[in-house]
Amino acid sequence: MDIPRIFNITESKHRIHNPFTPDKYDTLGRVLRLEPGASVLDLGSGSGEMLCTWARDFGITGTGVDMSQLFSDQAKRRAEELGVAGRVRFLHDNATGYVAKEKVDVAACIGATWIGGGVTGSIELLSKSLVPNGIILIGEPYWHKQPQSEEAIKACGAGTLSDFLMLPELLACFGDLGYDIVEMVLADLEGWDRYEAAKWLTMRRWLEENPDDDFAQDIRRHLSSDPVRYASYTREYVGWGVFALMAR
């Protein structure tokens, strides 16, 4: 059980596997008014930066679940590094269908709503682990500006235009599902640049170290095309944010 190899390679040096920066996660923790002892479940927890830094800075406890063996191992090392290994734990597991044995104060799926088959299914899944009046966190892309061609839509990582919504439509969707939007923190261009551009040096170093690998041709193709694709499309058209929801 693991994620596709391309992600394990291109994001192997990432601490955060989305367009957030450490400052954005700090802002999110503060606006949620996290208190010491609050419990957090993070499905698709990646390398564990959110849970680890929140345990250090806000005193939360948490469980992260991710299907990447590499990222799960990195998360455990990060917890040790920050001295919070006793407060957070990380499971290498498929988060699809995962429900916490004990209800949590905050249940999150940050940029991995495929776990629940989309936003609606992910919210439904997270709600099963949540205490009454707890908070659900959903990290999701949206159209910052609608692309006008199929080429642009595909280059942004969407299958069709309807895969992403405009921000007002996304917020309305949460309301239609019976949730109040109680906070949101949106990524900025610096976050996007750090998420995307950091992959390029990682790919170049990987190619230098693995010139004869069967996957080298795919990595070379990505390194040759991704910078221009990102600057031409994703940076222009796609927004991303984390949205805090409470059931009505």
C-alpha positions in Angstrom: 0.0 0.0 0.0 1.6 3.3 -1.1 0.9 6.4 -3.2 2.0 6.5 -6.8 5.8 6.6 -7.1 5.8 10.1 -8.8 4.6 11.7 -5.6 7.1 9.8 -3.4 9.9 11.1 -5.6 8.8 14.7 -6.4 7.6 15.5 -2.8 10.2 13.5 -0.9 11.8 16.6 0.5 8.5 18.4 1.3 7.4 18.9 4.8 4.1 20.2 3.6 2.4 18.5 0.7 0.1 21.4 -0.3 0.4 25.1 -1.1 0.4 26.1 2.6 3.5 27.5 4.3 4.4 27.1 8.0 3.0 30.5 8.7 -0.4 29.5 7.2 -0.6 26.5 9.4 0.2 28.7 12.4 -2.5 31.1 11.4 -5.0 28.2 11.0 -4.2 26.9 14.5 -4.6 30.3 16.0 -7.9 31.2 14.3 -9.3 27.8 15.3 -8.5 28.8 18.9 -6.9 25.5 19.6 -6.5 24.8 23.3 -4.1 22.4 25.1 -5.4 18.9 25.0 -7.6 19.3 22.0 -7.7 16.2 19.9 -7.1 16.2 16.1 -7.5 13.5 13.4 -5.8 14.2 10.1 -6.7 11.9 7.2 -4.0 12.1 4.5 -1.5 13.6 7.0 1.5 13.5 4.7 4.8 14.2 6.5 2.9 15.3 9.6 3.9 19.0 9.8 0.4 20.2 10.8 0.0 17.8 13.7 3.6 18.1 14.9 3.8 21.8 14.9 0.3 22.2 16.5 1.4 19.7 19.2 4.5 21.9 19.8 2.8 25.3 19.6 -0.7 24.6 20.9 -0.5 21.5 23.0 -2.9 19.4 20.9 -2.9 15.6 20.7 -3.4 14.0 17.3 -3.5 11.0 15.0 -2.4 11.1 11.4 -3.2 8.5 8.7 -1.4 8.4 5.4 -0.9 5.7 2.8 2.6 6.8 1.9 5.2 4.7 3.8 7.8 7.4 3.1 5.7 10.3 4.4 4.5 8.3 7.4 8.1 7.6 8.4 9.0 11.3 7.9 6.1 12.3 10.1 7.4 10.0 12.9 10.9 11.5 12.6 9.5 15.0 12.6 7.5 14.3 15.8 10.8 13.1 17.4 12.6 16.1 16.2 10.1 18.5 17.7 9.8 16.5 20.9 6.1 15.7 20.5 6.2 12.0 19.8 4.2 11.4 23.0 1.4 13.6 21.8 1.0 12.6 18.2 1.0 9.3 16.3 1.2 8.4 12.7 -0.3 5.4 11.0 0.7 4.0 7.6 -2.7 3.0 6.4 -5.4 3.7 3.8 -7.4 6.6 5.3 -10.5 5.7 3.1 -13.2 4.7 5.6 -11.0 5.4 8.6 -13.0 6.4 11.7 -11.4 7.2 15.1 -12.1 4.9 18.0 -12.5 7.9 20.2 -14.3 11.1 19.0 -12.0 14.1 18.3 -12.4 17.8 18.5 -11.1 18.5 15.0 -11.3 16.1 12.1 -9.3 17.1 9.0 -8.8 16.1 5.4 -6.3 18.6 4.0 -6.0 18.3 0.2 -6.9 14.6 0.1 -10.7 14.6 -0.4 -10.3 11.7 -2.9 -10.3 9.6 0.4 -14.1 10.1 0.6 -14.8 10.3 -3.1 -14.9 14.1 -3.0 -15.8 16.9 -0.7 -19.3 15.5 0.3 -18.1 12.0 1.1 -15.0 13.3 3.0 -17.2 15.5 5.2 -19.5 12.6 5.9 -16.5 10.4 6.8 -14.9 13.0 9.0 -18.2 13.6 10.8 -18.2 10.0 12.1 -15.0 10.8 14.2 -16.2 14.2 15.5 -17.5 15.2 18.9 -20.7 17.3 19.0 -19.9 20.9 17.9 -16.5 19.8 16.7 -14.8 21.3 13.7 -14.2 19.7 10.3 -11.3 21.0 8.2 -11.4 20.5 4.5 -8.4 21.5 2.3 -9.6 21.9 -1.3 -8.6 23.6 -4.6 -11.0 26.1 -6.3 -10.9 28.1 -9.5 -9.3 31.5 -8.8 -10.2 32.3 -12.4 -12.0 30.0 -14.8 -9.8 28.6 -17.6 -11.3 29.0 -21.1 -9.8 25.9 -22.8 -9.7 22.2 -22.3 -5.9 22.4 -22.4 -5.8 24.9 -19.5 -8.3 22.8 -17.5 -6.1 19.6 -17.9 -2.9 21.5 -17.2 -4.4 22.6 -13.9 -4.9 19.0 -12.8 -8.6 18.9 -13.3 -10.4 16.4 -15.5 -13.3 18.8 -16.3 -14.2 22.4 -15.4 -16.7 21.1 -12.8 -14.0 19.3 -10.9 -13.2 22.6 -9.1 -15.7 25.3 -8.1 -15.2 29.1 -7.9 -14.7 30.1 -4.3 -18.2 31.5 -3.7 -19.7 28.3 -5.1 -17.5 26.1 -2.9 -18.6 28.0 0.2 -22.2 27.7 -0.9 -21.7 24.0 -1.3 -20.6 23.6 2.3 -23.8 25.5 3.3 -25.9 23.3 1.2 -24.5 20.2 3.0 -25.7 21.7 6.3 -22.5 23.3 7.6 -21.6 26.7 8.8 -18.3 28.0 7.5 -16.7 29.3 10.7 -13.2 30.1 9.3 -11.0 29.8 6.2 -7.3 30.3 5.5 -6.3 30.6 1.8 -3.0 29.8 0.3 -1.0 32.6 -1.5 1.3 32.6 -4.4 4.4 32.2 -2.2 2.9 29.0 -0.9 2.1 27.8 -4.4 5.7 28.6 -5.5 7.2 26.7 -2.6 5.0 23.7 -3.1 5.5 23.4 -6.9 9.0 24.8 -7.4 10.6 22.7 -4.6 9.7 19.7 -6.7 12.0 20.8 -9.5 15.3 20.6 -7.6 14.2 17.3 -6.0 13.6 15.9 -9.5 16.9 17.2 -10.8 18.9 15.7 -7.8 17.0 12.4 -8.2 17.9 12.2 -11.9 21.5 12.8 -11.1 21.4 9.9 -8.6 19.3 7.5 -10.6 20.2 8.0 -14.3 19.5 4.4 -15.2 16.3 4.0 -13.3 13.3 2.8 -15.3 11.3 5.8 -14.1 14.0 8.4 -15.1 12.3 9.1 -18.4 9.1 10.1 -16.7 10.9 12.3 -14.2 12.8 14.0 -17.0 9.5 14.7 -18.8 8.0 16.3 -15.7 11.1 18.4 -15.0 11.2 19.6 -18.5 7.5 20.6 -18.7 6.3 21.3 -15.2 7.8 24.8 -14.6 6.2 26.3 -17.7 2.9 24.4 -17.1 2.8 25.7 -13.6 3.6 29.3 -14.4 1.2 29.3 -17.4 -1.8 27.6 -15.7 -1.9 26.5 -12.1 -0.4 29.7 -10.8 -2.9 31.7 -12.8 -6.1 29.8 -12.4 -6.1 27.7 -9.2 -6.6 28.8 -5.6 -6.4 26.5 -2.6 -7.6 26.9 1.0 -8.6 25.2 4.2 -12.1 25.6 5.3 -13.4 25.1 8.9 -17.0 23.8 9.1 -19.4 23.1 12.0 -22.7 21.3 11.6 -25.8 23.4 11.9 
